Amino acid sequence: MRKLILGMLTCICFFSINQVVIAQNMEVDGTARLTVLDMDTISTDIVVRQGDGTLAISDITEVNCPGGREAEGSFYLGKDTLGGIVFHVYTGDDGQQHGLIVSKTENAAVKWQNTAILIGADRTWDGDFNTGLMTDSPAKDWVTANFSAE
């Protein structure tokens, strides 16, 4: 496994229990692989939005990339892909493996919440539910503007 070190990035941090997260810098050190998804339950797009609001990599044999093609399974932590950086891979409460990609165009000056209020947006498997709890926040506006049409 090769080691990949990236510079500091501004990233989206999804909600942690007992903690209000605005925006922070993150350094990725290391690599990981994403498993493929069951093609009977998803579309054939490269990155798909699942019914629970999470993003995942679909089961494809090759991905069109600038300057050539890449083999299946070449996604890993720190990979610059699809307009963002793969920064987290985890297994959700649904037993499926999920991956998160942070946007490279996020504005770090935009606060994620107007006030420090815990709202219970802590479902790692249900992004739509979490987004719905973020009423009157720049976070909801940004997420809705960038992902609700997908």
TIVO-2410 file (N, C-alpha, C; in nm, 3 decimals):
# residues 150
REC num residu      c1      c2      c3 atome chaine
REC   1      M   0.085  -0.117   0.000     N      A
REC   1      M   0.000   0.000   0.000    CA      A
REC   1      M   0.090   0.123   0.000     C      A
REC   2      R   0.075   0.210  -0.100     N      A
REC   2      R   0.159   0.329  -0.104    CA      A
REC   2      R   0.104   0.437  -0.014     C      A
REC   3      K   0.189   0.528   0.026     N      A
REC   3      K   0.151   0.635   0.117    CA      A
REC   3      K   0.129   0.762   0.037     C      A
REC   4      L   0.018   0.831   0.060     N      A
REC   4      L  -0.016   0.953  -0.010    CA      A
REC   4      L  -0.038   1.062   0.094     C      A
REC   5      I   0.033   1.172   0.081     N      A
REC   5      I   0.017   1.283   0.175    CA      A
REC   5      I  -0.030   1.404   0.096     C      A
REC   6      L  -0.139   1.463   0.138     N      A
REC   6      L  -0.192   1.582   0.073    CA      A
REC   6      L  -0.173   1.701   0.164     C      A
REC   7      G  -0.171   1.820   0.104     N      A
REC   7      G  -0.166   1.942   0.183    CA      A
REC   7      G  -0.297   1.963   0.256     C      A
REC   8      M  -0.306   2.072   0.328     N      A
REC   8      M  -0.425   2.102   0.405    CA      A
REC   8      M  -0.541   2.133   0.311     C      A
REC   9      L  -0.658   2.083   0.340     N      A
REC   9      L  -0.778   2.104   0.260    CA      A
REC   9      L  -0.885   2.164   0.349     C      A
REC  10      T  -0.972   2.242   0.290     N      A
REC  10      T  -1.094   2.278   0.361    CA      A
REC  10      T  -1.193   2.168   0.332     C      A
REC  11      C  -1.258   2.118   0.434     N      A
REC  11      C  -1.349   2.006   0.409    CA      A
REC  11      C  -1.481   2.024   0.481     C      A
REC  12      I  -1.577   1.947   0.435     N      A
REC  12      I  -1.707   1.941   0.499    CA      A
REC  12      I  -1.697   1.832   0.605     C      A
REC  13      C  -1.733   1.863   0.726     N      A
REC  13      C  -1.734   1.761   0.830    CA      A
REC  13      C  -1.878   1.737   0.869     C      A
REC  14      F  -1.925   1.615   0.850     N      A
REC  14      F  -2.063   1.584   0.883    CA      A
REC  14      F  -2.074   1.568   1.033     C      A
REC  15      F  -2.190   1.584   1.084     N      A
REC  15      F  -2.220   1.609   1.223    CA      A
REC  15      F  -2.179   1.498   1.317     C      A
REC  16      S  -2.112   1.536   1.423     N      A
REC  16      S  -2.072   1.444   1.529    CA      A
REC  16      S  -2.165   1.464   1.648     C      A
REC  17      I  -2.184   1.359   1.725     N      A
REC  17      I  -2.267   1.369   1.845    CA      A
REC  17      I  -2.196   1.457   1.947     C      A
REC  18      N  -2.271   1.545   2.014     N      A
REC  18      N  -2.221   1.634   2.118    CA      A
REC  18      N  -2.115   1.731   2.069     C      A
REC  19      Q  -2.123   1.771   1.946     N      A
REC  19      Q  -2.020   1.861   1.894    CA      A
REC  19      Q  -2.079   1.940   1.779     C      A
REC  20      V  -2.050   2.070   1.772     N      A
REC  20      V  -2.091   2.152   1.659    CA      A
REC  20      V  -1.968   2.173   1.574     C      A
REC  21      V  -1.977   2.138   1.447     N      A
REC  21      V  -1.864   2.151   1.355    CA      A
REC  21      V  -1.895   2.260   1.256     C      A
REC  22      I  -1.805   2.355   1.238     N      A
REC  22      I  -1.825   2.460   1.138    CA      A
REC  22      I  -1.755   2.416   1.011     C      A
REC  23      A  -1.630   2.443   0.996     N      A
REC  23      A  -1.547   2.391   0.887    CA      A
REC  23      A  -1.409   2.374   0.946     C      A
REC  24      Q  -1.332   2.284   0.895     N      A
REC  24      Q  -1.200   2.264   0.950    CA      A
REC  24      Q  -1.105   2.220   0.841     C      A
REC  25      N  -0.977   2.223   0.872     N      A
REC  25      N  -0.877   2.171   0.781    CA      A
REC  25      N  -0.853   2.025   0.813     C      A
REC  26      M  -0.819   1.949   0.710     N      A
REC  26      M  -0.798   1.807   0.729    CA      A
REC  26      M  -0.676   1.766   0.648     C      A
REC  27      E  -0.594   1.680   0.701     N      A
REC  27      E  -0.481   1.625   0.627    CA      A
REC  27      E  -0.503   1.476   0.612     C      A
REC  28      V  -0.492   1.428   0.490     N      A
REC  28      V  -0.512   1.286   0.462    CA      A
REC  28      V  -0.375   1.222   0.451     C      A
REC  29      D  -0.353   1.113   0.524     N      A
REC  29      D  -0.226   1.043   0.523    CA      A
REC  29      D  -0.256   0.894   0.515     C      A
REC  30      G  -0.234   0.834   0.398     N      A
REC  30      G  -0.261   0.692   0.383    CA      A
REC  30      G  -0.356   0.665   0.268     C      A
REC  31      T  -0.385   0.539   0.246     N      A
REC  31      T  -0.475   0.500   0.137    CA      A
REC  31      T  -0.572   0.394   0.186     C      A
REC  32      A  -0.682   0.378   0.112     N      A
REC  32      A  -0.779   0.273   0.140    CA      A
REC  32      A  -0.855   0.245   0.011     C      A
REC  33      R  -0.919   0.132   0.002     N      A
REC  33      R  -0.996   0.097  -0.117    CA      A
REC  33      R  -1.145   0.094  -0.083     C      A
REC  34      L  -1.228   0.133  -0.179     N      A
REC  34      L  -1.372   0.122  -0.164    CA      A
REC  34      L  -1.418  -0.007  -0.231     C      A
REC  35      T  -1.511  -0.076  -0.170     N      A
REC  35      T  -1.565  -0.195  -0.236    CA      A
REC  35      T  -1.673  -0.153  -0.334     C      A
REC  36      V  -1.706  -0.240  -0.427     N      A
REC  36      V  -1.809  -0.209  -0.526    CA      A
REC  36      V  -1.947  -0.235  -0.468     C      A
REC  37      L  -2.048  -0.175  -0.531     N      A
REC  37      L  -2.185  -0.190  -0.485    CA      A
REC  37      L  -2.259  -0.293  -0.569     C      A
REC  38      D  -2.369  -0.342  -0.518     N      A
REC  38      D  -2.453  -0.438  -0.589    CA      A
REC  38      D  -2.525  -0.368  -0.704     C      A
REC  39      M  -2.498  -0.408  -0.828     N      A
REC  39      M  -2.556  -0.341  -0.944    CA      A
REC  39      M  -2.706  -0.364  -0.957     C      A
REC  40      D  -2.763  -0.460  -0.886     N      A
REC  40      D  -2.907  -0.483  -0.892    CA      A
REC  40      D  -2.985  -0.375  -0.818     C      A
REC  41      T  -2.918  -0.298  -0.732     N      A
REC  41      T  -2.990  -0.200  -0.651    CA      A
REC  41      T  -2.951  -0.057  -0.678     C      A
REC  42      I  -2.856  -0.032  -0.769     N      A
REC  42      I  -2.814   0.106  -0.796    CA      A
REC  42      I  -2.802   0.130  -0.946     C      A
REC  43      S  -2.779   0.256  -0.983     N      A
REC  43      S  -2.759   0.291  -1.124    CA      A
REC  43      S  -2.615   0.263  -1.164     C      A
REC  44      T  -2.582   0.286  -1.290     N      A
REC  44      T  -2.447   0.259  -1.339    CA      A
REC  44      T  -2.358   0.383  -1.339     C      A
REC  45      D  -2.400   0.491  -1.275     N      A
REC  45      D  -2.315   0.610  -1.265    CA      A
REC  45      D  -2.190   0.578  -1.183     C      A
REC  46      I  -2.084   0.655  -1.202     N      A
REC  46      I  -1.960   0.632  -1.127    CA      A
REC  46      I  -1.983   0.655  -0.979     C      A
REC  47      V  -2.034   0.772  -0.942     N      A
REC  47      V  -2.069   0.800  -0.803    CA      A
REC  47      V  -2.220   0.811  -0.798     C      A
REC  48      V  -2.281   0.737  -0.709     N      A
REC  48      V  -2.426   0.735  -0.699    CA      A
REC  48      V  -2.470   0.786  -0.563     C      A
REC  49      R  -2.584   0.851  -0.561     N      A
REC  49      R  -2.644   0.893  -0.435    CA      A
REC  49      R  -2.746   0.787  -0.397     C      A
REC  50      Q  -2.726   0.726  -0.283     N      A
REC  50      Q  -2.817   0.621  -0.238    CA      A
REC  50      Q  -2.941   0.683  -0.174     C      A
REC  51      G  -3.043   0.602  -0.153     N      A
REC  51      G  -3.169   0.649  -0.097    CA      A
REC  51      G  -3.155   0.714   0.038     C      A
REC  52      D  -3.053   0.677   0.113     N      A
REC  52      D  -3.032   0.736   0.246    CA      A
REC  52      D  -2.953   0.865   0.241     C      A
REC  53      G  -2.917   0.913   0.120     N      A
REC  53      G  -2.846   1.040   0.106    CA      A
REC  53      G  -2.695   1.028   0.101     C      A
REC  54      T  -2.639   0.909   0.122     N      A
REC  54      T  -2.494   0.894   0.116    CA      A
REC  54      T  -2.449   0.877  -0.028     C      A
REC  55      L  -2.321   0.907  -0.054     N      A
REC  55      L  -2.262   0.885  -0.184    CA      A
REC  55      L  -2.181   0.757  -0.180     C      A
REC  56      A  -2.176   0.686  -0.292     N      A
REC  56      A  -2.099   0.562  -0.299    CA      A
REC  56      A  -2.046   0.544  -0.440     C      A
REC  57      I  -1.948   0.456  -0.455     N      A
REC  57      I  -1.889   0.425  -0.585    CA      A
REC  57      I  -1.962   0.303  -0.641     C      A
REC  58      S  -2.001   0.309  -0.769     N      A
REC  58      S  -2.075   0.197  -0.828    CA      A
REC  58      S  -1.981   0.091  -0.884     C      A
REC  59      D  -2.037  -0.022  -0.921     N      A
REC  59      D  -1.963  -0.135  -0.976    CA      A
REC  59      D  -1.940  -0.112  -1.124     C      A
REC  60      I  -1.823  -0.064  -1.162     N      A
REC  60      I  -1.787  -0.038  -1.301    CA      A
REC  60      I  -1.651  -0.097  -1.327     C      A
REC  61      T  -1.621  -0.133  -1.450     N      A
REC  61      T  -1.491  -0.192  -1.478    CA      A
REC  61      T  -1.387  -0.088  -1.513     C      A
REC  62      E  -1.427   0.024  -1.570     N      A
REC  62      E  -1.332   0.130  -1.602    CA      A
REC  62      E  -1.397   0.266  -1.582     C      A
REC  63      V  -1.317   0.366  -1.549     N      A
REC  63      V  -1.363   0.502  -1.528    CA      A
REC  63      V  -1.291   0.591  -1.627     C      A
REC  64      N  -1.365   0.676  -1.702     N      A
REC  64      N  -1.300   0.773  -1.789    CA      A
REC  64      N  -1.230   0.877  -1.703     C      A
REC  65      C  -1.104   0.901  -1.729     N      A
REC  65      C  -1.025   0.998  -1.653    CA      A
REC  65      C  -0.945   1.082  -1.750     C      A
REC  66      P  -0.912   1.208  -1.714     N      A
REC  66      P  -0.828   1.288  -1.801    CA      A
REC  66      P  -0.697   1.215  -1.828     C      A
REC  67      G  -0.661   1.203  -1.954     N      A
REC  67      G  -0.534   1.140  -1.990    CA      A
REC  67      G  -0.537   0.989  -1.992     C      A
REC  68      G  -0.652   0.927  -1.982     N      A
REC  68      G  -0.656   0.781  -1.988    CA      A
REC  68      G  -0.770   0.721  -1.911     C      A
REC  69      R  -0.760   0.591  -1.882     N      A
REC  69      R  -0.863   0.519  -1.809    CA      A
REC  69      R  -0.801   0.455  -1.686     C      A
REC  70      E  -0.882   0.432  -1.585     N      A
REC  70      E  -0.835   0.368  -1.463    CA      A
REC  70      E  -0.912   0.240  -1.440     C      A
REC  71      A  -0.849   0.145  -1.380     N      A
REC  71      A  -0.914   0.018  -1.350    CA      A
REC  71      A  -1.011   0.034  -1.234     C      A
REC  72      E  -1.107  -0.056  -1.227     N      A
REC  72      E  -1.204  -0.059  -1.118    CA      A
REC  72      E  -1.133  -0.071  -0.984     C      A
REC  73      G  -1.191  -0.009  -0.880     N      A
REC  73      G  -1.138  -0.023  -0.745    CA      A
REC  73      G  -1.019   0.066  -0.714     C      A
REC  74      S  -0.993   0.167  -0.798     N      A
REC  74      S  -0.876   0.250  -0.775    CA      A
REC  74      S  -0.908   0.373  -0.690     C      A
REC  75      F  -1.024   0.378  -0.626     N      A
REC  75      F  -1.057   0.488  -0.537    CA      A
REC  75      F  -0.996   0.461  -0.399     C      A
REC  76      Y  -0.941   0.565  -0.337     N      A
REC  76      Y  -0.874   0.551  -0.208    CA      A
REC  76      Y  -0.876   0.685  -0.136     C      A
REC  77      L  -0.849   0.684  -0.006     N      A
REC  77      L  -0.844   0.808   0.072    CA      A
REC  77      L  -0.742   0.902   0.011     C      A
REC  78      G  -0.783   1.027  -0.009     N      A
REC  78      G  -0.692   1.127  -0.064    CA      A
REC  78      G  -0.697   1.139  -0.214     C      A
REC  79      K  -0.771   1.053  -0.283     N      A
REC  79      K  -0.777   1.058  -0.429    CA      A
REC  79      K  -0.851   1.183  -0.474     C      A
REC  80      D  -0.790   1.255  -0.568     N      A
REC  80      D  -0.851   1.372  -0.630    CA      A
REC  80      D  -0.937   1.322  -0.745     C      A
REC  81      T  -1.069   1.323  -0.727     N      A
REC  81      T  -1.159   1.265  -0.826    CA      A
REC  81      T  -1.296   1.331  -0.823     C      A
REC  82      L  -1.361   1.337  -0.937     N      A
REC  82      L  -1.500   1.381  -0.948    CA      A
REC  82      L  -1.524   1.517  -0.883     C      A
REC  83      G  -1.429   1.608  -0.894     N      A
REC  83      G  -1.443   1.742  -0.840    CA      A
REC  83      G  -1.416   1.755  -0.692     C      A
REC  84      G  -1.363   1.650  -0.629     N      A
REC  84      G  -1.336   1.655  -0.486    CA      A
REC  84      G  -1.230   1.555  -0.446     C      A
REC  85      I  -1.217   1.535  -0.315     N      A
REC  85      I  -1.117   1.445  -0.258    CA      A
REC  85      I  -1.189   1.340  -0.173     C      A
REC  86      V  -1.158   1.210  -0.196     N      A
REC  86      V  -1.212   1.104  -0.111    CA      A
REC  86      V  -1.147   1.120   0.026     C      A
REC  87      F  -1.229   1.144   0.130     N      A
REC  87      F  -1.171   1.169   0.262    CA      A
REC  87      F  -1.220   1.076   0.372     C      A
REC  88      H  -1.315   0.990   0.344     N      A
REC  88      H  -1.363   0.903   0.451    CA      A
REC  88      H  -1.429   0.780   0.390     C      A
REC  89      V  -1.402   0.664   0.445     N      A
REC  89      V  -1.464   0.539   0.405    CA      A
REC  89      V  -1.512   0.471   0.533     C      A
REC  90      Y  -1.636   0.424   0.535     N      A
REC  90      Y  -1.689   0.361   0.656    CA      A
REC  90      Y  -1.799   0.263   0.621     C      A
REC  91      T  -1.832   0.177   0.715     N      A
REC  91      T  -1.945   0.086   0.702    CA      A
REC  91      T  -2.060   0.144   0.782     C      A
REC  92      G  -2.173   0.169   0.717     N      A
REC  92      G  -2.288   0.229   0.782    CA      A
REC  92      G  -2.367   0.129   0.865     C      A
REC  93      D  -2.465   0.179   0.937     N      A
REC  93      D  -2.552   0.093   1.017    CA      A
REC  93      D  -2.631  -0.005   0.931     C      A
REC  94      D  -2.638   0.023   0.800     N      A
REC  94      D  -2.708  -0.067   0.708    CA      A
REC  94      D  -2.618  -0.182   0.662     C      A
REC  95      G  -2.492  -0.187   0.710     N      A
REC  95      G  -2.399  -0.292   0.672    CA      A
REC  95      G  -2.327  -0.269   0.541     C      A
REC  96      Q  -2.360  -0.162   0.471     N      A
REC  96      Q  -2.297  -0.129   0.344    CA      A
REC  96      Q  -2.178  -0.037   0.366     C      A
REC  97      Q  -2.078  -0.048   0.279     N      A
REC  97      Q  -1.964   0.042   0.287    CA      A
REC  97      Q  -1.997   0.170   0.210     C      A
REC  98      H  -1.964   0.284   0.270     N      A
REC  98      H  -1.991   0.415   0.211    CA      A
REC  98      H  -1.861   0.494   0.204     C      A
REC  99      G  -1.856   0.591   0.113     N      A
REC  99      G  -1.742   0.680   0.104    CA      A
REC  99      G  -1.789   0.823   0.091     C      A
REC 100      L  -1.712   0.918   0.143     N      A
REC 100      L  -1.746   1.059   0.135    CA      A
REC 100      L  -1.641   1.131   0.052     C      A
REC 101      I  -1.687   1.223  -0.033     N      A
REC 101      I  -1.599   1.303  -0.117    CA      A
REC 101      I  -1.622   1.449  -0.081     C      A
REC 102      V  -1.516   1.521  -0.047     N      A
REC 102      V  -1.528   1.662  -0.011    CA      A
REC 102      V  -1.510   1.747  -0.136     C      A
REC 103      S  -1.590   1.850  -0.148     N      A
REC 103      S  -1.582   1.942  -0.262    CA      A
REC 103      S  -1.457   2.027  -0.250     C      A
REC 104      K  -1.390   2.051  -0.363     N      A
REC 104      K  -1.273   2.139  -0.364    CA      A
REC 104      K  -1.315   2.285  -0.382     C      A
REC 105      T  -1.443   2.311  -0.404     N      A
REC 105      T  -1.489   2.448  -0.427    CA      A
REC 105      T  -1.566   2.505  -0.310     C      A
REC 106      E  -1.570   2.436  -0.198     N      A
REC 106      E  -1.640   2.487  -0.081    CA      A
REC 106      E  -1.575   2.616  -0.033     C      A
REC 107      N  -1.654   2.711   0.009     N      A
REC 107      N  -1.604   2.837   0.062    CA      A
REC 107      N  -1.585   2.823   0.213     C      A
REC 108      A  -1.460   2.826   0.258     N      A
REC 108      A  -1.430   2.805   0.400    CA      A
REC 108      A  -1.484   2.917   0.488     C      A
REC 109      A  -1.515   3.033   0.430     N      A
REC 109      A  -1.565   3.144   0.510    CA      A
REC 109      A  -1.712   3.128   0.547     C      A
REC 110      V  -1.782   3.036   0.485     N      A
REC 110      V  -1.923   3.015   0.514    CA      A
REC 110      V  -1.937   2.925   0.637     C      A
REC 111      K  -2.006   2.975   0.739     N      A
REC 111      K  -2.027   2.897   0.859    CA      A
REC 111      K  -2.130   2.789   0.833     C      A
REC 112      W  -2.116   2.675   0.902     N      A
REC 112      W  -2.210   2.565   0.886    CA      A
REC 112      W  -2.336   2.582   0.969     C      A
REC 113      Q  -2.335   2.664   1.067     N      A
REC 113      Q  -2.454   2.683   1.149    CA      A
REC 113      Q  -2.448   2.822   1.210     C      A
REC 114      N  -2.563   2.889   1.220     N      A
REC 114      N  -2.567   3.024   1.274    CA      A
REC 114      N  -2.545   3.027   1.425     C      A
REC 115      T  -2.593   2.928   1.495     N      A
REC 115      T  -2.579   2.924   1.640    CA      A
REC 115      T  -2.533   2.785   1.682     C      A
REC 116      A  -2.481   2.778   1.802     N      A
REC 116      A  -2.433   2.649   1.854    CA      A
REC 116      A  -2.548   2.574   1.918     C      A
REC 117      I  -2.623   2.501   1.836     N      A
REC 117      I  -2.738   2.425   1.884    CA      A
REC 117      I  -2.723   2.281   1.838     C      A
REC 118      L  -2.733   2.187   1.930     N      A
REC 118      L  -2.732   2.046   1.892    CA      A
REC 118      L  -2.872   2.010   1.844     C      A
REC 119      I  -2.881   1.957   1.723     N      A
REC 119      I  -3.012   1.930   1.664    CA      A
REC 119      I  -3.039   1.781   1.643     C      A
REC 120      G  -2.942   1.696   1.676     N      A
REC 120      G  -2.963   1.552   1.662    CA      A
REC 120      G  -2.940   1.497   1.523     C      A
REC 121      A  -2.869   1.571   1.438     N      A
REC 121      A  -2.839   1.523   1.302    CA      A
REC 121      A  -2.719   1.430   1.310     C      A
REC 122      D  -2.742   1.309   1.361     N      A
REC 122      D  -2.631   1.218   1.387    CA      A
REC 122      D  -2.650   1.081   1.322     C      A
REC 123      R  -2.737   1.071   1.224     N      A
REC 123      R  -2.759   0.943   1.155    CA      A
REC 123      R  -2.655   0.927   1.044     C      A
REC 124      T  -2.560   0.837   1.063     N      A
REC 124      T  -2.456   0.817   0.962    CA      A
REC 124      T  -2.510   0.754   0.835     C      A
REC 125      W  -2.628   0.695   0.839     N      A
REC 125      W  -2.686   0.628   0.723    CA      A
REC 125      W  -2.796   0.710   0.656     C      A
REC 126      D  -2.832   0.827   0.710     N      A
REC 126      D  -2.949   0.900   0.661    CA      A
REC 126      D  -2.920   1.048   0.641     C      A
REC 127      G  -2.852   1.080   0.532     N      A
REC 127      G  -2.815   1.218   0.503    CA      A
REC 127      G  -2.935   1.308   0.480     C      A
REC 128      D  -3.042   1.257   0.419     N      A
REC 128      D  -3.162   1.339   0.397    CA      A
REC 128      D  -3.223   1.383   0.529     C      A
REC 129      F  -3.230   1.292   0.626     N      A
REC 129      F  -3.282   1.325   0.758    CA      A
REC 129      F  -3.196   1.433   0.824     C      A
REC 130      N  -3.064   1.414   0.822     N      A
REC 130      N  -2.973   1.510   0.884    CA      A
REC 130      N  -2.986   1.648   0.819     C      A
REC 131      T  -2.992   1.651   0.685     N      A
REC 131      T  -3.005   1.779   0.614    CA      A
REC 131      T  -3.135   1.849   0.651     C      A
REC 132      G  -3.243   1.772   0.665     N      A
REC 132      G  -3.371   1.830   0.701    CA      A
REC 132      G  -3.372   1.896   0.838     C      A
REC 133      L  -3.285   1.854   0.928     N      A
REC 133      L  -3.278   1.913   1.062    CA      A
REC 133      L  -3.201   2.045   1.065     C      A
REC 134      M  -3.128   2.075   0.960     N      A
REC 134      M  -3.043   2.196   0.959    CA      A
REC 134      M  -3.121   2.317   0.909     C      A
REC 135      T  -3.231   2.351   0.973     N      A
REC 135      T  -3.314   2.463   0.929    CA      A
REC 135      T  -3.243   2.596   0.951     C      A
REC 136      D  -3.268   2.690   0.859     N      A
REC 136      D  -3.210   2.824   0.866    CA      A
REC 136      D  -3.059   2.823   0.883     C      A
REC 137      S  -2.989   2.741   0.810     N      A
REC 137      S  -2.844   2.739   0.823    CA      A
REC 137      S  -2.779   2.747   0.685     C      A
REC 138      P  -2.663   2.813   0.676     N      A
REC 138      P  -2.588   2.812   0.551    CA      A
REC 138      P  -2.553   2.671   0.507     C      A
REC 139      A  -2.540   2.579   0.602     N      A
REC 139      A  -2.507   2.441   0.567    CA      A
REC 139      A  -2.618   2.380   0.481     C      A
REC 140      K  -2.741   2.397   0.523     N      A
REC 140      K  -2.853   2.340   0.446    CA      A
REC 140      K  -2.858   2.402   0.307     C      A
REC 141      D  -2.839   2.535   0.298     N      A
REC 141      D  -2.840   2.601   0.168    CA      A
REC 141      D  -2.732   2.545   0.077     C      A
REC 142      W  -2.610   2.526   0.131     N      A
REC 142      W  -2.499   2.476   0.050    CA      A
REC 142      W  -2.524   2.332   0.007     C      A
REC 143      V  -2.566   2.247   0.099     N      A
REC 143      V  -2.592   2.107   0.065    CA      A
REC 143      V  -2.705   2.096  -0.036     C      A
REC 144      T  -2.813   2.171  -0.014     N      A
REC 144      T  -2.927   2.168  -0.106    CA      A
REC 144      T  -2.887   2.216  -0.245     C      A
REC 145      A  -2.812   2.325  -0.252     N      A
REC 145      A  -2.770   2.380  -0.382    CA      A
REC 145      A  -2.678   2.285  -0.458     C      A
REC 146      N  -2.596   2.209  -0.386     N      A
REC 146      N  -2.496   2.126  -0.452    CA      A
REC 146      N  -2.537   1.981  -0.473     C      A
REC 147      F  -2.634   1.930  -0.396     N      A
REC 147      F  -2.663   1.787  -0.404    CA      A
REC 147      F  -2.809   1.749  -0.421     C      A
REC 148      S  -2.905   1.840  -0.403     N      A
REC 148      S  -3.045   1.798  -0.403    CA      A
REC 148      S  -3.095   1.755  -0.540     C      A
REC 149      A  -3.031   1.799  -0.649     N      A
REC 149      A  -3.076   1.760  -0.783    CA      A
REC 149      A  -3.027   1.622  -0.823     C      A
REC 150      E  -2.937   1.564  -0.744     N      A
REC 150      E  -2.878   1.434  -0.780    CA      A
REC 150      E  -2.966   1.320  -0.736     C      A
***
